[in-house]
Amino acid sequence: MQPIPETSTTFSNAQLLLLKAFSSNLTEEELLHLQHAYAQILGRRVIVGANEVWDEKGWTTDTM
């Protein structure tokens, strides 16, 4: 049997904010809005990361 991994009790600033803000249940519509907002945040991170790689490599539209 594998040992149970220790869990961290330290929350990130985002986790703390969400725990405080959403200490009560959300409606289905509110939950969908939250999911959409989170997807937008992650999407922006991906685009920024891809742009950084694009610039570092010196790629152009002709490269692709």
C-alpha positions in Angstrom: 0.0 0.0 0.0 1.3 3.4 -1.0 1.5 6.1 1.7 -1.0 8.9 1.6 0.6 12.1 0.3 0.7 15.0 2.6 -1.7 17.8 1.6 -0.8 21.5 1.7 -2.9 23.7 4.0 -1.6 26.8 2.4 -3.9 28.4 -0.1 -3.0 30.7 -2.9 -4.3 34.2 -3.0 -6.8 33.2 -5.7 -8.0 30.3 -3.6 -8.5 32.5 -0.6 -10.4 35.1 -2.6 -12.7 32.4 -4.1 -13.3 30.8 -0.8 -14.4 34.1 0.7 -16.4 35.2 -2.2 -18.3 32.0 -2.8 -18.9 30.8 0.8 -22.5 30.3 -0.2 -23.9 28.3 -3.1 -24.1 29.9 -6.5 -27.0 29.7 -8.9 -26.4 27.7 -12.1 -26.2 30.9 -14.1 -23.6 32.4 -11.7 -21.6 29.2 -11.8 -21.6 29.3 -15.6 -20.3 32.9 -15.5 -17.6 31.9 -13.1 -16.5 29.0 -15.3 -16.5 31.3 -18.4 -14.4 33.9 -16.6 -11.9 31.2 -15.5 -11.7 29.9 -19.0 -10.9 33.4 -20.3 -8.1 33.8 -17.7 -6.5 30.5 -18.7 -7.0 31.3 -22.4 -5.1 34.6 -22.0 -2.3 32.8 -20.2 -1.9 30.4 -23.1 -1.9 33.2 -25.7 0.7 35.2 -23.8 2.9 32.1 -23.4 2.5 31.2 -27.1 3.4 34.8 -28.1 6.5 34.7 -25.9 7.7 31.5 -27.6 6.8 32.9 -31.0 8.9 36.0 -30.3 11.8 34.0 -28.8 12.0 31.7 -31.8 11.7 34.6 -34.2 8.8 33.0 -36.0 6.8 34.7 -38.7 3.6 33.9 -40.5 5.8 32.5 -43.3 7.5 30.2 -40.8 4.1 28.6 -40.0 
